[in-house]
Amino acid sequence: MKIRIITFLLSATALSACTTAQEINRPDGVTEYLVACGASTGWNICYNRANELCPGGYETLTEEWGFNRKEMRIECPND
């Protein structure tokens, strides 16, 4: 049982390490985030990161994917 828990925690840590977020401050005062995930990472990991950044909900402005990564640009309308 301990091995399963340790394996799960290591997997979760490894997957979260594949996600980055960059804060973008627009001239109109609105803050956007660029969330980037590895290409082999599922979109759900990107969505989880977006939920961490915007716990009150977020609006997806763009979603793009390519050979080596996925990106989504979001804003937190409730913040």
Backbone as XML, in Angstrom:
<?xml version="1.0"?>
<chain id="A" units="angstrom">
  <residue number="1" name="MET">
    <atom name="N" x="0.825" y="-1.197" z="0.000"/>
    <atom name="CA" x="0.000" y="0.000" z="0.000"/>
    <atom name="C" x="0.867" y="1.258" z="0.000"/>
  </residue>
  <residue number="2" name="LYS">
    <atom name="N" x="1.941" y="1.257" z="0.790"/>
    <atom name="CA" x="2.827" y="2.412" z="0.839"/>
    <atom name="C" x="3.472" y="2.665" z="-0.516"/>
  </residue>
  <residue number="3" name="ILE">
    <atom name="N" x="3.787" y="1.605" z="-1.218"/>
    <atom name="CA" x="4.423" y="1.759" z="-2.524"/>
    <atom name="C" x="3.470" y="2.447" z="-3.496"/>
  </residue>
  <residue number="4" name="ARG">
    <atom name="N" x="2.198" y="2.097" z="-3.449"/>
    <atom name="CA" x="1.215" y="2.743" z="-4.330"/>
    <atom name="C" x="1.105" y="4.234" z="-4.038"/>
  </residue>
  <residue number="5" name="ILE">
    <atom name="N" x="1.085" y="4.582" z="-2.772"/>
    <atom name="CA" x="0.978" y="5.994" z="-2.387"/>
    <atom name="C" x="2.212" y="6.755" z="-2.846"/>
  </residue>
  <residue number="6" name="ILE">
    <atom name="N" x="3.372" y="6.190" z="-2.619"/>
    <atom name="CA" x="4.620" y="6.839" z="-3.029"/>
    <atom name="C" x="4.666" y="6.989" z="-4.544"/>
  </residue>
  <residue number="7" name="THR">
    <atom name="N" x="4.272" y="5.952" z="-5.257"/>
    <atom name="CA" x="4.251" y="6.014" z="-6.720"/>
    <atom name="C" x="3.296" y="7.096" z="-7.203"/>
  </residue>
  <residue number="8" name="PHE">
    <atom name="N" x="2.119" y="7.178" z="-6.594"/>
    <atom name="CA" x="1.147" y="8.203" z="-6.966"/>
    <atom name="C" x="1.712" y="9.601" z="-6.721"/>
  </residue>
  <residue number="9" name="LEU">
    <atom name="N" x="2.311" y="9.819" z="-5.567"/>
    <atom name="CA" x="2.853" y="11.135" z="-5.244"/>
    <atom name="C" x="3.985" y="11.526" z="-6.186"/>
  </residue>
  <residue number="10" name="LEU">
    <atom name="N" x="4.835" y="10.585" z="-6.514"/>
    <atom name="CA" x="5.925" y="10.871" z="-7.447"/>
    <atom name="C" x="5.387" y="11.177" z="-8.841"/>
  </residue>
  <residue number="11" name="SER">
    <atom name="N" x="4.373" y="10.449" z="-9.256"/>
    <atom name="CA" x="3.766" y="10.696" z="-10.571"/>
    <atom name="C" x="3.115" y="12.071" z="-10.618"/>
  </residue>
  <residue number="12" name="ALA">
    <atom name="N" x="2.389" y="12.416" z="-9.580"/>
    <atom name="CA" x="1.733" y="13.727" z="-9.530"/>
    <atom name="C" x="2.761" y="14.849" z="-9.545"/>
  </residue>
  <residue number="13" name="THR">
    <atom name="N" x="3.850" y="14.672" z="-8.828"/>
    <atom name="CA" x="4.912" y="15.671" z="-8.805"/>
    <atom name="C" x="5.553" y="15.805" z="-10.172"/>
  </residue>
  <residue number="14" name="ALA">
    <atom name="N" x="5.812" y="14.695" z="-10.817"/>
    <atom name="CA" x="6.432" y="14.726" z="-12.144"/>
    <atom name="C" x="5.530" y="15.410" z="-13.157"/>
  </residue>
  <residue number="15" name="LEU">
    <atom name="N" x="4.243" y="15.136" z="-13.112"/>
    <atom name="CA" x="3.325" y="15.752" z="-14.062"/>
    <atom name="C" x="3.156" y="17.238" z="-13.806"/>
  </residue>
  <residue number="16" name="SER">
    <atom name="N" x="3.111" y="17.644" z="-12.553"/>
    <atom name="CA" x="2.949" y="19.065" z="-12.261"/>
    <atom name="C" x="4.195" y="19.848" z="-12.639"/>
  </residue>
  <residue number="17" name="ALA">
    <atom name="N" x="5.341" y="19.193" z="-12.647"/>
    <atom name="CA" x="6.581" y="19.857" z="-13.030"/>
    <atom name="C" x="6.603" y="20.167" z="-14.522"/>
  </residue>
  <residue number="18" name="CYS">
    <atom name="N" x="5.763" y="19.523" z="-15.302"/>
    <atom name="CA" x="5.714" y="19.732" z="-16.749"/>
    <atom name="C" x="4.818" y="20.898" z="-17.126"/>
  </residue>
  <residue number="19" name="THR">
    <atom name="N" x="4.321" y="21.631" z="-16.159"/>
    <atom name="CA" x="3.400" y="22.732" z="-16.417"/>
    <atom name="C" x="3.998" y="24.031" z="-15.893"/>
  </residue>
  <residue number="20" name="THR">
    <atom name="N" x="3.965" y="25.068" z="-16.728"/>
    <atom name="CA" x="4.437" y="26.384" z="-16.299"/>
    <atom name="C" x="3.333" y="27.405" z="-16.540"/>
  </residue>
  <residue number="21" name="ALA">
    <atom name="N" x="3.404" y="28.498" z="-15.813"/>
    <atom name="CA" x="2.439" y="29.583" z="-15.995"/>
    <atom name="C" x="3.184" y="30.909" z="-15.950"/>
  </residue>
  <residue number="22" name="GLN">
    <atom name="N" x="2.884" y="31.759" z="-16.904"/>
    <atom name="CA" x="3.485" y="33.084" z="-16.967"/>
    <atom name="C" x="2.383" y="34.124" z="-16.827"/>
  </residue>
  <residue number="23" name="GLU">
    <atom name="N" x="2.578" y="35.052" z="-15.918"/>
    <atom name="CA" x="1.603" y="36.127" z="-15.708"/>
    <atom name="C" x="1.843" y="37.230" z="-16.733"/>
  </residue>
  <residue number="24" name="ILE">
    <atom name="N" x="0.777" y="37.683" z="-17.369"/>
    <atom name="CA" x="0.860" y="38.748" z="-18.369"/>
    <atom name="C" x="-0.064" y="39.878" z="-17.928"/>
  </residue>
  <residue number="25" name="ASN">
    <atom name="N" x="0.522" y="41.051" z="-17.663"/>
    <atom name="CA" x="-0.259" y="42.222" z="-17.256"/>
    <atom name="C" x="-0.529" y="43.086" z="-18.481"/>
  </residue>
  <residue number="26" name="ARG">
    <atom name="N" x="-1.794" y="43.135" z="-18.889"/>
    <atom name="CA" x="-2.176" y="43.913" z="-20.065"/>
    <atom name="C" x="-2.248" y="45.399" z="-19.713"/>
  </residue>
  <residue number="27" name="PRO">
    <atom name="N" x="-2.109" y="46.282" z="-20.711"/>
    <atom name="CA" x="-2.187" y="47.728" z="-20.458"/>
    <atom name="C" x="-3.524" y="48.171" z="-19.861"/>
  </residue>
  <residue number="28" name="ASP">
    <atom name="N" x="-4.595" y="47.417" z="-20.127"/>
    <atom name="CA" x="-5.906" y="47.796" z="-19.583"/>
    <atom name="C" x="-6.107" y="47.334" z="-18.141"/>
  </residue>
  <residue number="29" name="GLY">
    <atom name="N" x="-5.057" y="46.770" z="-17.531"/>
    <atom name="CA" x="-5.121" y="46.372" z="-16.132"/>
    <atom name="C" x="-5.562" y="44.940" z="-15.889"/>
  </residue>
  <residue number="30" name="VAL">
    <atom name="N" x="-5.963" y="44.231" z="-16.923"/>
    <atom name="CA" x="-6.394" y="42.838" z="-16.790"/>
    <atom name="C" x="-5.165" y="41.931" z="-16.778"/>
  </residue>
  <residue number="31" name="THR">
    <atom name="N" x="-5.182" y="40.945" z="-15.906"/>
    <atom name="CA" x="-4.094" y="39.976" z="-15.831"/>
    <atom name="C" x="-4.497" y="38.703" z="-16.556"/>
  </residue>
  <residue number="32" name="GLU">
    <atom name="N" x="-3.633" y="38.271" z="-17.462"/>
    <atom name="CA" x="-3.808" y="37.002" z="-18.166"/>
    <atom name="C" x="-2.709" y="36.061" z="-17.709"/>
  </residue>
  <residue number="33" name="TYR">
    <atom name="N" x="-2.904" y="34.785" z="-17.971"/>
    <atom name="CA" x="-1.883" y="33.782" z="-17.702"/>
    <atom name="C" x="-1.683" y="32.942" z="-18.949"/>
  </residue>
  <residue number="34" name="LEU">
    <atom name="N" x="-0.430" y="32.646" z="-19.249"/>
    <atom name="CA" x="-0.092" y="31.714" z="-20.310"/>
    <atom name="C" x="0.328" y="30.422" z="-19.628"/>
  </residue>
  <residue number="35" name="VAL">
    <atom name="N" x="-0.484" y="29.394" z="-19.762"/>
    <atom name="CA" x="-0.222" y="28.095" z="-19.145"/>
    <atom name="C" x="0.349" y="27.191" z="-20.227"/>
  </residue>
  <residue number="36" name="ALA">
    <atom name="N" x="1.540" y="26.658" z="-20.001"/>
    <atom name="CA" x="2.193" y="25.781" z="-20.973"/>
    <atom name="C" x="2.399" y="24.408" z="-20.350"/>
  </residue>
  <residue number="37" name="CYS">
    <atom name="N" x="2.078" y="23.384" z="-21.124"/>
    <atom name="CA" x="2.209" y="21.995" z="-20.679"/>
    <atom name="C" x="2.979" y="21.211" z="-21.731"/>
  </residue>
  <residue number="38" name="GLY">
    <atom name="N" x="3.643" y="20.166" z="-21.310"/>
    <atom name="CA" x="4.351" y="19.306" z="-22.246"/>
    <atom name="C" x="3.388" y="18.627" z="-23.206"/>
  </residue>
  <residue number="39" name="ALA">
    <atom name="N" x="3.866" y="18.316" z="-24.399"/>
    <atom name="CA" x="3.021" y="17.695" z="-25.422"/>
    <atom name="C" x="2.480" y="16.343" z="-24.978"/>
  </residue>
  <residue number="40" name="SER">
    <atom name="N" x="3.240" y="15.621" z="-24.186"/>
    <atom name="CA" x="2.785" y="14.298" z="-23.740"/>
    <atom name="C" x="1.855" y="14.388" z="-22.534"/>
  </residue>
  <residue number="41" name="THR">
    <atom name="N" x="1.712" y="15.587" z="-21.986"/>
    <atom name="CA" x="0.831" y="15.811" z="-20.845"/>
    <atom name="C" x="-0.600" y="15.998" z="-21.343"/>
  </residue>
  <residue number="42" name="GLY">
    <atom name="N" x="-1.555" y="15.425" z="-20.658"/>
    <atom name="CA" x="-2.956" y="15.598" z="-21.041"/>
    <atom name="C" x="-3.435" y="17.014" z="-20.776"/>
  </residue>
  <residue number="43" name="TRP">
    <atom name="N" x="-4.464" y="17.426" z="-21.521"/>
    <atom name="CA" x="-5.038" y="18.753" z="-21.326"/>
    <atom name="C" x="-5.543" y="18.927" z="-19.901"/>
  </residue>
  <residue number="44" name="ASN">
    <atom name="N" x="-5.960" y="17.846" z="-19.257"/>
    <atom name="CA" x="-6.478" y="17.963" z="-17.892"/>
    <atom name="C" x="-5.443" y="18.553" z="-16.945"/>
  </residue>
  <residue number="45" name="ILE">
    <atom name="N" x="-4.166" y="18.301" z="-17.189"/>
    <atom name="CA" x="-3.108" y="18.877" z="-16.350"/>
    <atom name="C" x="-3.079" y="20.396" z="-16.542"/>
  </residue>
  <residue number="46" name="CYS">
    <atom name="N" x="-3.214" y="20.846" z="-17.777"/>
    <atom name="CA" x="-3.268" y="22.290" z="-18.050"/>
    <atom name="C" x="-4.493" y="22.911" z="-17.383"/>
  </residue>
  <residue number="47" name="TYR">
    <atom name="N" x="-5.634" y="22.235" z="-17.491"/>
    <atom name="CA" x="-6.866" y="22.748" z="-16.890"/>
    <atom name="C" x="-6.757" y="22.806" z="-15.361"/>
  </residue>
  <residue number="48" name="ASN">
    <atom name="N" x="-6.117" y="21.816" z="-14.768"/>
    <atom name="CA" x="-5.913" y="21.825" z="-13.313"/>
    <atom name="C" x="-5.060" y="23.017" z="-12.899"/>
  </residue>
  <residue number="49" name="ARG">
    <atom name="N" x="-4.017" y="23.308" z="-13.679"/>
    <atom name="CA" x="-3.154" y="24.453" z="-13.373"/>
    <atom name="C" x="-3.951" y="25.754" z="-13.498"/>
  </residue>
  <residue number="50" name="ALA">
    <atom name="N" x="-4.801" y="25.842" z="-14.512"/>
    <atom name="CA" x="-5.644" y="27.030" z="-14.688"/>
    <atom name="C" x="-6.579" y="27.201" z="-13.493"/>
  </residue>
  <residue number="51" name="ASN">
    <atom name="N" x="-7.124" y="26.104" z="-12.995"/>
    <atom name="CA" x="-7.996" y="26.172" z="-11.813"/>
    <atom name="C" x="-7.234" y="26.608" z="-10.572"/>
  </residue>
  <residue number="52" name="GLU">
    <atom name="N" x="-5.963" y="26.235" z="-10.463"/>
    <atom name="CA" x="-5.136" y="26.692" z="-9.342"/>
    <atom name="C" x="-4.915" y="28.198" z="-9.436"/>
  </residue>
  <residue number="53" name="LEU">
    <atom name="N" x="-4.682" y="28.699" z="-10.646"/>
    <atom name="CA" x="-4.434" y="30.130" z="-10.839"/>
    <atom name="C" x="-5.698" y="30.961" z="-10.644"/>
  </residue>
  <residue number="54" name="CYS">
    <atom name="N" x="-6.834" y="30.409" z="-11.027"/>
    <atom name="CA" x="-8.119" y="31.121" z="-10.962"/>
    <atom name="C" x="-9.146" y="30.264" z="-10.225"/>
  </residue>
  <residue number="55" name="PRO">
    <atom name="N" x="-9.067" y="30.187" z="-8.903"/>
    <atom name="CA" x="-9.988" y="29.326" z="-8.163"/>
    <atom name="C" x="-11.455" y="29.712" z="-8.328"/>
  </residue>
  <residue number="56" name="GLY">
    <atom name="N" x="-11.735" y="30.948" z="-8.693"/>
    <atom name="CA" x="-13.113" y="31.385" z="-8.897"/>
    <atom name="C" x="-13.620" y="31.141" z="-10.312"/>
  </residue>
  <residue number="57" name="GLY">
    <atom name="N" x="-12.806" y="30.492" z="-11.125"/>
    <atom name="CA" x="-13.163" y="30.233" z="-12.515"/>
    <atom name="C" x="-12.299" y="31.049" z="-13.463"/>
  </residue>
  <residue number="58" name="TYR">
    <atom name="N" x="-12.214" y="30.610" z="-14.694"/>
    <atom name="CA" x="-11.392" y="31.302" z="-15.679"/>
    <atom name="C" x="-12.064" y="31.263" z="-17.043"/>
  </residue>
  <residue number="59" name="GLU">
    <atom name="N" x="-11.630" y="32.184" z="-17.886"/>
    <atom name="CA" x="-12.091" y="32.217" z="-19.273"/>
    <atom name="C" x="-10.912" y="31.841" z="-20.159"/>
  </residue>
  <residue number="60" name="THR">
    <atom name="N" x="-11.104" y="30.876" z="-21.035"/>
    <atom name="CA" x="-10.057" y="30.470" z="-21.965"/>
    <atom name="C" x="-10.066" y="31.423" z="-23.150"/>
  </residue>
  <residue number="61" name="LEU">
    <atom name="N" x="-8.938" y="32.090" z="-23.374"/>
    <atom name="CA" x="-8.821" y="33.023" z="-24.489"/>
    <atom name="C" x="-8.308" y="32.316" z="-25.740"/>
  </residue>
  <residue number="62" name="THR">
    <atom name="N" x="-7.309" y="31.447" z="-25.569"/>
    <atom name="CA" x="-6.783" y="30.655" z="-26.684"/>
    <atom name="C" x="-6.301" y="29.307" z="-26.168"/>
  </residue>
  <residue number="63" name="GLU">
    <atom name="N" x="-6.326" y="28.325" z="-27.038"/>
    <atom name="CA" x="-5.710" y="27.015" z="-26.796"/>
    <atom name="C" x="-4.966" y="26.639" z="-28.065"/>
  </residue>
  <residue number="64" name="GLU">
    <atom name="N" x="-3.692" y="26.324" z="-27.914"/>
    <atom name="CA" x="-2.873" y="25.928" z="-29.059"/>
    <atom name="C" x="-2.023" y="24.738" z="-28.663"/>
  </residue>
  <residue number="65" name="TRP">
    <atom name="N" x="-1.718" y="23.890" z="-29.616"/>
    <atom name="CA" x="-0.836" y="22.768" z="-29.348"/>
    <atom name="C" x="0.037" y="22.535" z="-30.557"/>
  </residue>
  <residue number="66" name="GLY">
    <atom name="N" x="1.225" y="22.040" z="-30.269"/>
    <atom name="CA" x="2.184" y="21.763" z="-31.326"/>
    <atom name="C" x="2.947" y="20.489" z="-31.022"/>
  </residue>
  <residue number="67" name="PHE">
    <atom name="N" x="4.062" y="20.346" z="-31.671"/>
    <atom name="CA" x="4.856" y="19.129" z="-31.558"/>
    <atom name="C" x="5.374" y="18.897" z="-30.144"/>
  </residue>
  <residue number="68" name="ASN">
    <atom name="N" x="5.829" y="19.963" z="-29.485"/>
    <atom name="CA" x="6.487" y="19.761" z="-28.192"/>
    <atom name="C" x="5.774" y="20.362" z="-26.983"/>
  </residue>
  <residue number="69" name="ARG">
    <atom name="N" x="4.647" y="21.063" z="-27.183"/>
    <atom name="CA" x="3.931" y="21.581" z="-26.018"/>
    <atom name="C" x="2.531" y="22.055" z="-26.364"/>
  </residue>
  <residue number="70" name="LYS">
    <atom name="N" x="1.755" y="22.219" z="-25.306"/>
    <atom name="CA" x="0.403" y="22.773" z="-25.391"/>
    <atom name="C" x="0.412" y="24.098" z="-24.638"/>
  </residue>
  <residue number="71" name="GLU">
    <atom name="N" x="-0.363" y="25.054" z="-25.119"/>
    <atom name="CA" x="-0.468" y="26.335" z="-24.438"/>
    <atom name="C" x="-1.922" y="26.778" z="-24.387"/>
  </residue>
  <residue number="72" name="MET">
    <atom name="N" x="-2.273" y="27.392" z="-23.287"/>
    <atom name="CA" x="-3.583" y="28.029" z="-23.191"/>
    <atom name="C" x="-3.412" y="29.382" z="-22.514"/>
  </residue>
  <residue number="73" name="ARG">
    <atom name="N" x="-4.094" y="30.381" z="-23.038"/>
    <atom name="CA" x="-4.085" y="31.713" z="-22.458"/>
    <atom name="C" x="-5.421" y="31.901" z="-21.769"/>
  </residue>
  <residue number="74" name="ILE">
    <atom name="N" x="-5.376" y="32.306" z="-20.504"/>
    <atom name="CA" x="-6.597" y="32.436" z="-19.708"/>
    <atom name="C" x="-6.616" y="33.774" z="-18.978"/>
  </residue>
  <residue number="75" name="GLU">
    <atom name="N" x="-7.799" y="34.157" z="-18.531"/>
    <atom name="CA" x="-7.919" y="35.276" z="-17.596"/>
    <atom name="C" x="-8.921" y="34.886" z="-16.524"/>
  </residue>
  <residue number="76" name="CYS">
    <atom name="N" x="-8.772" y="35.499" z="-15.364"/>
    <atom name="CA" x="-9.638" y="35.220" z="-14.218"/>
    <atom name="C" x="-10.640" y="36.369" z="-14.097"/>
  </residue>
  <residue number="77" name="PRO">
    <atom name="N" x="-11.842" y="36.232" z="-14.651"/>
    <atom name="CA" x="-12.789" y="37.348" z="-14.629"/>
    <atom name="C" x="-13.286" y="37.714" z="-13.237"/>
  </residue>
  <residue number="78" name="ASN">
    <atom name="N" x="-13.216" y="36.801" z="-12.292"/>
    <atom name="CA" x="-13.735" y="37.063" z="-10.945"/>
    <atom name="C" x="-12.696" y="37.655" z="-10.010"/>
  </residue>
  <residue number="79" name="ASP">
    <atom name="N" x="-11.481" y="37.854" z="-10.489"/>
    <atom name="CA" x="-10.420" y="38.382" z="-9.620"/>
    <atom name="C" x="-10.234" y="39.863" z="-9.821"/>
  </residue>
</chain>
